[in-house]
Structure formats: C-alpha cells, structure tokens
Amino acid sequence: MTMLGGCRLEACETDITTLAVDAIVNAANSSLLGGGGVDGAIHRAAGPELLRECETLGGCATGDAKRTGGYRLPAKFVIHAVGPVWHGGDRGEAEQLASCYRRSLALAHEARCTSIAFPAISCGIYRFPAEQAVRIAVRTVVDALPASSSLTQVVFACFGEPMLRLYEHELDRVACQAPPSNPI
Ligand code: AR6
C-alpha cells in the first residue's frame, strides 16, 4: 500500500467483479461487446443489461475508454478500456496502454468517483509483457493522480501471486521516490 497525497494505492489478489468500488475498469476489445478473460467475468457478473448498454456505444478505439453502469455488480460504473495487443513493442503499445489508464482516470473523475479498481490491462489474451505493463500502469496512474483529485483509492486487482508481487514491487519503488506526504 502506498499513500500519494490523499490517495491510497494498493495491489490485491482478487476477482475484480467482487469489489465494491465506485468504478471497475474492464480490459475490453474495440467492439465493447464482451469476450473472455476479465471482460467475460464482468459481463457475467453484471448481467445482460451491461451488454445492452455496450451495444449503444459504437465501439471504442485502442487506448481509449468508455463508461457504463455497473448493473448487478457491486461497482456503480464499469469503465471499458481497450488495451493494445502486444506485437513486440514497436507499434506504440506502451503509449496505447498508458492512454488506457489516463482515459479511465479521466472518466472516473468526470463521474466523481472516489475509488477505482484496474485489472492488468492487456496482460492476458493480449500478451503484453507483465513487468513492463505493471510499470506503465503504476507510473501512469501516479502521474495522472493530481488531475483526478476526486479519487481517494486506487486498487490494482490481480490474478495470481506473481502478478501481485510485480505490483507491490512497483508501488514500493514509487513510494521511495515520492516526497513524504507530511513533510516536517
Ligand atoms: N479479476 C481480476 N483480474 C482478472 C480477472 C478477474 N476476474 N480475470 C482475468 N484477470 P485479459 P487482455 C486478469 O485476458 O489481455 C477479452 O477477450 C488476467 O489474469 O482479461 O487485455 C477481451 O474481450 C490478466 O492478468 O485481458 C479482449 O478481446 C488480466 O486480467 C481481450 O480479452 C487481463 O487479461 C483483452 O485481453
């Protein structure tokens, strides 16, 4: 756990669909019409009304995000972010992934969310190397936090112990570089 200003950043090994936060982020595809992985789990848990709202959105570009209701989820909103498919790293994948995090935070801020949970976008079916993706996720969120001032809690929801360790390591690094929150 790391405190940055008034915001608590933490990594948890958990199913993101169970989290009672204001917004959970979905690792969607550009159709926004569902799929496997965390996308499938979110649609199953939210119920068919989520797909009905997604059908009205006209898809979403890679690196962008769109917000819907949470329906039967404990979360009020789902922010559907479309991460890049990994093609080796020279097709702008890192910037597109960072953009997913920035756009998701902007949409959460717009809806006055105080808490948000992210999965490891692009780290499953889209094969983005986990270590690099985690560095991008944590750094981008940290850099964007001052512009997302409604947020007091950011959760990185991970599947599996190795992924949890990567996030904890990166959060520790960020904490070491951050100025003390209560300078004397
Ligand atoms: N809670 C938290 N993390 C999860 C969950 C869950 N319930 N389920 C999976 N993960 P992926 P992508 C982790 O494949 O790589 C879909 O078909 C998983 O272990 O869900 O962005 C979409 O429709 C991994 O670390 O998303 C797209 O077509 C991370 O979430 C495509 O997959 C992301 O894995 C998107 O691929």
Residues whose N, C-alpha, C, O or C-beta is under 5 A from the ligand:
A	BS01	AR6	T14 D15 I16 T17 A27 A28 N29 G34 G35 G36 G37 V38 D39 A41 G83 P119 A120 I121 S122 C123 G124 I125 Y126 R127 A157 C158 F159
